[in-house]
Amino acid sequence: MPKRPWWYLNLVGVLGGLLMALLSLTPSLLPRPALLQGAVSGLSFAVGYAVGVGLSILVMRFTPWRPTESTQRRVWIGIFVFVIFTASGVGVLALSWQNQVRELVDMPPIDVVHSGLFLVGALPAGVLGLLIGRGLRTLYRLITRRTGRVLSVLITAAAAGVTVALLGTVVLFGMDRIYAASNAAAEDGVSEPASAYRSAGPDSAIAWDDLGRHGAAFIAGGPSAREITDLTGVQALDPVRVYAGLASAPTAEERAALAVSELERTGGFDRDYLVVATATGSGWLEPQSMDAVEYLHAGNTAIVSMQYAYTPSWVSFVFDPDAPVAAARVLFEAVERHVREMPEQDRPRLLSYGLSLGAHGSQSTFSDLADLRARTDGALFVGSPNATPLWRELQAERDPASPVWLPVLNDGREVRWFGQNSDFGALPGPWDTPRVAYMQHATDPVTWLGPELLWAAPEWLKPGERGADVSPSMHWIPVVTALQVVIDMLMGESVPATHGHNYGNLVVNGWRAISDDAGLDETALARVQSEIESYADVQPFGGP
């Protein structure tokens, strides 16, 4: 058999690659930039090509059928004609799908100029995937010449696994170094506090340099008593903010003890509201959520949190999923012990809060809804991850007549879900205290990305369950939809509030729902809402 040229492509592999690339263009929850979509399509082609080659080998191995050269030539001509005559049509359709998704999430349309960026992303990604596959094939053939076929398959598979592991290790090490460096110092313009009501302030046992990038931003940020009074017209206190960074103490238990000590020093236990907030993977606390509760309660608040990692939430969840759970549990239990030792009439109202991976950690502190309501005076969970056991349990118990993205459980007597500000007050029945509130969007990939998406159609895409901002052109495709939602996670905060993983417009009403306010009138509440919504949608470096 003559040696094939280096540019040779397997016919079945090309067909599989084209099919996967076309499927990758179908819409998902959120818009995808043309460059990113190109990279996804290029990698999809490479994966489809590998699957096609595998099927081709199996057919050739176990059946006598062999395509003739003329048959292969006709198929190649058919592929060429198909690509030439449908490329523009497919491009127009893909652009139409993306603009449909963009319209549904209140973003402006894009035009055909972005197609160039698609090719810039697609070609390198596709070629890289093919080169990796070709390298493994070459390795397999070299080993086969010296050993048996079965042994060569095992060695090649092991080599592929080692390669992936090494690449993963290199990437992880590189990311760790990047985020460690980012965490080391406060951002420009963020200065050490002079307030005794803040960690790292006068007489604090926590050093400013130990807070980390996001801890420093949290401690230095937020409104003062004067700013709260100016906005609301209500006489205010300076809010208490306590935070222990990774460098503040060597273990989670020691950081939690340090945080409790700081609450004592700052008078945090004497405030009316004490919020135990679990940070995201990078140690970030969303300014909109934190500032909102301080404005609403005229600064008569204390917020306590601590860092458990410095990488983005998705990195922390993949490589150390137990960290947020352990940190949240240790901190809450330490604060809870101190509160329970206080005279009942002097205790602050204890609130639990978490956003994204922080919501996963906070919820995992409690065994079930009854335990949560028995140990807190209210809870606010924002953009809960799909893997959170308590969230999954409550979702499964919802009233079947309610949609999965806006559930109703027991007529909303204990827990309620909100996706828009218009949802507050939508349920007419009583909401008993302590109250539990979930902020949840139909287009939030963090909430809807679960392992079942690989092999089963999700409820949120079924008729009657689809949210109003979910594209009607999105349909479940095995494996493909799961990969698309993974990509959507990268874009979760890139869309306006009311969509995706962006909840800044809801937090004022969320806090009011579980804790009321300091008697603010409607005009003052409107000013607080306007102030919180005016915050720039700037996410932390690398994601929350």
HELIX and SHEET records of a PDB file:
HELIX    1   1 LEU A   11  SER A   24  1                                  14    
HELIX    2   2 ALA A   34  PHE A   62  1                                  29    
HELIX    3   3 GLU A   69  LEU A  104  1                                  36    
HELIX    4   4 VAL A  112  HIS A  114  5                                   3    
HELIX    5   5 SER A  115  THR A  144  1                                  30    
HELIX    6   6 ARG A  149  ASN A  183  1                                  35    
HELIX    7   7 TRP A  208  ASP A  210  5                                   3    
HELIX    8   8 ARG A  213  ALA A  220  1                                   8    
HELIX    9   9 ALA A  225  THR A  232  1                                   8    
HELIX   10  10 LEU A  246  SER A  248  5                                   3    
HELIX   11  11 ALA A  252  THR A  266  1                                  15    
HELIX   12  12 GLY A  268  ASP A  270  5                                   3    
HELIX   13  13 PRO A  287  LEU A  296  1                                  10    
HELIX   14  14 SER A  313  PHE A  319  1                                   7    
HELIX   15  15 ASP A  322  GLU A  341  1                                  20    
HELIX   16  16 GLU A  344  ASP A  346  5                                   3    
HELIX   17  17 LEU A  357  GLN A  363  1                                   7    
HELIX   18  18 LEU A  369  ARG A  375  1                                   7    
HELIX   19  19 PRO A  389  ALA A  396  1                                   8    
HELIX   20  20 ASN A  410  GLY A  412  5                                   3    
HELIX   21  21 ASN A  421  ASP A  423  5                                   3    
HELIX   22  22 PRO A  445  TRP A  448  1                                   4    
HELIX   23  23 PRO A  451  LEU A  454  5                                   4    
HELIX   24  24 GLU A  459  LEU A  461  5                                   3    
HELIX   25  25 VAL A  480  LEU A  490  1                                  11    
HELIX   26  26 VAL A  507  SER A  515  1                                   9    
HELIX   27  27 GLU A  522  GLU A  533  1                                  12    
SHEET    1   A 7 VAL A 240  ALA A 244  0                                        
SHEET    2   A 7 THR A 301  MET A 306  1                                        
SHEET    3   A 7 TYR A 273  THR A 278  1                                        
SHEET    4   A 7 ARG A 349  LEU A 355  1                                        
SHEET    5   A 7 ALA A 379  VAL A 382  1                                        
SHEET    6   A 7 VAL A 436  MET A 439  1                                        
SHEET    7   A 7 VAL A 415  PHE A 418  1                                        
END                                                                             
